[in-house]
Amino acid sequence: MQLKRIQHYFSEYRRYLRSRVAQRDRLHLWESQRVFQDNWDGDAEDWGAMYDASLQNSTTKRLWKREAYEPKRMMLQFIKLQPDFVRQMFSDLFNEEKDLDGRAGRFVYYCDMLLQEYRDKYPASIDNNHYHDDDYQMVSLYLSFRYPDRYVYYDAEGFRQLLQRLGSTDIPVANDIERFAKVMRTLYKMMQKEEGLLALHHKRLQDTRYYQGESLMVLYDFYQTINDPKSGVKAFVPAKGKR
């Protein structure tokens, strides 16, 4: 990644944060982050009710329900099938003493395994057609809600576009959630040094509906903004004769 490109897009993001659209776009992320923080309890007796209460939003369900993508509904079905196993799945995912790639990979594998068990038990169920094959995005959502100061919501294509904009020549072809986490933490440290930038962002979150603690979710807003052609962000133009 190139410093001049990063600084350019930080400047463009600062301009975006001053716009009217920034005062409403993607703020639901911090509402759901607060809801999760308020409700998640790994020791809850009624695991299904706790899980359901932890994933709520007053304006949209898009994070866990859209066309051909209903991971929340399927996880509730998995909990009915194997509540203790699902509890252990999340315990493993949230164990920060283990490496991220391993935790994420196991979680996706366990979901695939439970989905097959569900299909075997309910072969005629329409729920068989409402589960996304690539679960790394949902894994990142759980992690970013559980540990707001460590993780960011993952969009594989958005990450690839971000790296291209920032001048990286090593663009991942497959999911690389470990690298994503490292890049996000690096960018957050750099963003913290940009005078007033995070203050502009936090000004949007004064409503108590939103999570008020330190949250790297701002990086998701950042890379989605600079990748969106409708956001008005100006592309970086290298100096003549340079790249």
N, C-alpha and C positions, 0 to 999 in steps of 0.2 A: 504494500500500500504506500502511496506517495503523500507526504506531508502537505504539499501544496493543494492537492486534491481534497484531502480531508478538511483543511482549513476553508477551502472554497465552499464545500457543502455544509459545513457548520454555519458559515455566513448565510447561505441560502436558507438553511433551516431556521436561523434566527429571524430572518425576514418572514418566513412562513408563520412562525409563532406569533407574530404581531398582527396577522390577518384575522378576519372574522371567522373564516372556516376553521381555523385551528382551535377556536373556542368551543367547537362541538365535535370535530372529527376524532374518532377513536377513543374518546374519553370513557366509553363503556368498559375499556380494558381495566382502568383503575377502579371502577365501581366493582367489577367482578373480583378484582384482586382483594379489595376490602372485604367483600362478602366471604370469600374463601378464608381469609385470615380470621374472620369472626366466627366461622362455623366449623372449620376443619378440626377433627379430634380423632387421632389415630386409635384411641382407646374406647371410642363410642360403642355402646352395646348394639344399637340399631345402626349398623354400618350403612345400609341403604338410605335411610332417612338423613343421616349425616352427610353422605356423599351428595344427595340431591340438594340439600340445603346449601352446600358449599359452592355449587355451580348455579348461580342465579344472577339475573340482571333485569333491571326495570325497563330497559329500552330494546334489547335485542337478545336473541338466543344464538346468533350467528357463530359464536365461538365453538359451539358444540352441536349445532343443528342447522344444516342446510342441505341442498339437494344431494342425495346419495352420500350423505355424511352425517351420521347420527351417533357419534361415539358415546355421548352421555347416556342415551337410551339403551345402547347395547351394554354399557358397563353396569347399568342397573340390572339388566338381565343376567349378566355374569355374577353379580353379587347374589342374586337369588339362587343361582346354580351352585356357587362355591364361595360363600361369604368369607370363610377363614382364609382360603387361598388368595382371594382378592386383597384381603387385609395385608397378607404377607407380601403380595406384589407391590403395594404402595410403600410398605415399610422398607423394602429393598430399594425401590426407586428413590426414596428420600434419604437413604443412608449416605451421607456425604463422605464417609470413610472409604467408600468404594469408588472406582473410576466411573466417569460419566458414560462412556461408550458402552461399558458392560451393563450398567444399570438400564440404560435406554434400550439396548438390544434385547435384554432379558424381558423387559416389560412388553415390548412389541411381540416377542415370541410367545409369551404367556397369553396375550390377548388373542393371537392367532389360534392357540391351542384351545382356549375357552370358546372361541367362535366355532371351531369344529365340533366341540362337544355340544354346543347349543344346536348346531345344524343337525347333528345326529339325533338329538332328543326331540327337536321340533322341525322336521324336514319341510313342513308346509308353511312355516311361519314367514310372513312378509319381512320380518326383521332380518332375515338372511340377506336381503338385498339392500340393507341400510347400514353397512359398516365399511369404513374406508380401509383400504389395504395398507396405506402408508400412515402409520400411527405416530411417527416421530413428531409431528406438529402437536398432537394432543399431549404427548409426553412432555414437550417443552412448555405447554400451557400449565400442566400440573406443577412442573418445577418452578416456573416463573411466578406462580401464585403462592406456592409453599415457601419459596426463598426469593422474595422480590429483589433483594440486594445482590443476588448472584446470577440470576438467569433471565433470559429474554425469550419471548415468544418467537418460535422458529418458522420461517417460511423459506423452504429450500430454494425456490426460484428467486425470491426476493434477495436472499443472501448472495446468490450467484451474480445477480445484477449489481448489488452493492459492491462486491469485490471488483467487478469490471469498472465501475465508476471511479473507484478509489485507486485504480491503476495496478491491481494485482494481475499477475500473469499466470497464477496457479489457481484455476477455477475448478472447484470440485464437480465431478459428474454425478456422483451418488450422494446420499445423505452423509453429512459430516458434522454431527451435532457437537462433537468435542471441539473441533476447530471453530465452529460458530460461536461457542461459549467463550473461547479465548479471544476471538476478535471483538466480541461485544464488550468484554471487560476492558480490553485495551482502549477501545473507542470511548468508553465511559470515563476512564481516567483522563483522557484527552479532553473530553467534553467538560469535565469538572474544572479544567483550567481556562476554559473560555469564559471570560468575565461576563456575568449577567445572563448567560444562555440558559442555564438550568433554572434560574430565578424566573425567567419568562415562562418556561414550561410549568413550574410549580404554581404560578399565578392562576393557571387554568383550573387547578385542582383544589381551590379553597373550599368548595362545597364539601360538607362532611360525608357525602355519598362516596367520595373517592378515597382511595388509600393514601395516607398522608406520610408514610415512612419512605425511606430511601428505596427507590425502585428503578431498576435498569430497563423497565418497559419503555422508557423514553427512547431507547435505541430502536425498538420496533417502530415507533412512530417516526423516528428519523429516517430509517432506511425505506419505509413505505412512502414517505413524503418525497424523498429525492428520486425514487423510482417511478413515481406517478407523473405521467406527462401532463395531467390536468392540474397539478399543484402549482405550476408557474415557476418551478425551480429551473434556474439556468444551468445548462450543462457546462462542465469545466472545459475551457479552451486552452490547450497548452500554448506556451510561448512559441513563436515561430522557430522552426527547426528543432523543437524539443517535443518529447512525449511524456 
